[in-house]
Amino acid sequence: MKYGYEIEQSQLTMKDADDASILVYAEPSDEEKQELLQTLNLDKLTLESVLDPDEVPRVEVSPDWLLIIWKRPDNCSFQEQLKFEVSSIGIVVQPSRVTVILAEKTVPFGDKEFQRLTSLKDLTLRLLLQTIHHYLGHLKAIKSISRDLQSKLSTSMENKYLLQMFSLGEGLVYYHNALESNATVLAKIRGIAERTGFSKEEIELLDDLTIENQQACKQASIYTTVLSGLMDARGTIISNNMNVLLKNLTLINVVFLPLNLVAGILGMSEFSMMTQGGNWIISYGSFLLSMVFMGLFTWFWLIRVIDKGQTRIKKG
């Protein structure tokens, strides 16, 4: 899809694409790709690089345009499993036009960053700023999800939540790598800013962008370190929960072993023969109470033996 915008009274307004100074190609068709190749004087390989989600961010300069290939976060997916991935966005800056090329249909404009615009280069920098804020928002969500999963893992005996933690860790690695690559792009833009026509105010905004990107990169690095460092411990928690369950089931099984033996022996008409002539309510009631007493005695005896064993281990 092709969209046109114009800066009017410091605001972005939609306009016919043929007369607009800001063009957005969202998931371009084959015809629109041919149009990009012709109007921007791009080669096919460069255009494919812009739409490739695995392309390395970079800056290319020619007499006609400034090309920025930038990494931005995709929209989060929570349907089947947590997914935090990144994709590429291409920005072609010309003296009288800015062309934004996206591999998805989401139009990047509409946030508070696009208020009080002064120029096309200002729009370009604010688009990069919006992407950094998008990263920060996702990092905040990842931290919240990680805490929620950690509380669930403390009582879980399945791998479901652990797999979601692995997905979070994978997404953080992608984010950290993308932010570091974007930092290289910002450094290169800063190096050519003066000779490519950036004003003093735009250079100051570029410096602010660099600082915010560094903060986001450091934050992603900290989250990655914490998450990966505790991953083994969280896997151990699940194993420990399973061991506790198996221990309790074993205790129940051991408690019922002597009860089953006694009930099996006396259940072969021996108990009825021994209590013949008496009140069956009293005899069977006494038998039931003795079985309950035997089960409780076995249970507390096993608990005491286990506690003594754990105490010896701690002292050893």
Stockholm file with secondary structure:
# STOCKHOLM 1.0

chainA/1-316         MKYGYEIEQSQLTMKDADDASILVYAEPSDEEKQELLQTLNLDKLTLESVLDPDEVPRVEVSPDWLLIIWKRPDNCSFQEQLKFEVSSIGIVVQPSRVTVILAEKTVPFGDKEFQRLTSLKDLTLRLLLQTIHHYLGHLKAIKSISRDLQSKLSTSMENKYLLQMFSLGEGLVYYHNALESNATVLAKIRGIAERTGFSKEEIELLDDLTIENQQACKQASIYTTVLSGLMDARGTIISNNMNVLLKNLTLINVVFLPLNLVAGILGMSEFSMMTQGGNWIISYGSFLLSMVFMGLFTWFWLIRVIDKGQTRIKKG
#=GR chainA/1-316 SS CEEEEEEETTEEEECCTTTCSEEEEESCCHHHHHHHHHHTTCCHHHHHHHHCTTCCCEEEECSSCEEEEEEEECCCBCSSSCBCCEEEEEEEEETTEEEEEESSSCCCCCSGGGBSCCSHHHHHHHHHHHHHHHHHHHHHHHHHHHHHHHHHHTTCCSSHHHHHHHHHHHHHHHHHHHHHHHHHHHHHHHHHTTTTTCCHHHHHHHHHHHHHHHHHHHHHHHHHHHHHHHHHHHHHHHHHHHHHHHHHHHHHHHHHHHHHHHHHHHTTTHHHHHTTTSCHHHHHHHHHHHHHHHHHHHHHHHHHHHHHHHHHHHHC
#=GC SS_cons         CEEEEEEETTEEEECCTTTCSEEEEESCCHHHHHHHHHHTTCCHHHHHHHHCTTCCCEEEECSSCEEEEEEEECCCBCSSSCBCCEEEEEEEEETTEEEEEESSSCCCCCSGGGBSCCSHHHHHHHHHHHHHHHHHHHHHHHHHHHHHHHHHHTTCCSSHHHHHHHHHHHHHHHHHHHHHHHHHHHHHHHHHTTTTTCCHHHHHHHHHHHHHHHHHHHHHHHHHHHHHHHHHHHHHHHHHHHHHHHHHHHHHHHHHHHHHHHHHHHTTTHHHHHTTTSCHHHHHHHHHHHHHHHHHHHHHHHHHHHHHHHHHHHHC
//
